[in-house]
Amino acid sequence: MENQPANESASEEIARLTIEMDQLNNKKKQCLEKVRKLMAGEDPEKGIFHNKEIFILQQESLRLGVEAEFCRKKINRLHLGYNQ
């Protein structure tokens, strides 16, 4: 996450954080879609497994979710008038 510039108003920061949160959620959605595709492409009978790739994507998805949640909470703090 980026640090707030000194002269950025609360409404500007909320707008920036909202965009950042949307981007993080979109990346998370893309990760989960890749996981679904990899899981569908597995074939145990042929020995085709994607466990490492799936695990990495799931971890990335969790990380992105946490970062999006931090943005959401920061936005809520700004709406309530709390500063850093």
RAZI-V577166 format. One line per field, one symbol per residue. psi: psi as a letter, one per 20 degrees, with the letter a starting at -180 (. if undefined). Layout:
# RAZI-V577166
psi = ???
This chain:
# RAZI-V577166
psi = qqqpqhjprghhhggghggggggghghgggghghgggghhiqnhhikoqkgggggghgggggghgghhhggghhggghhijpr.
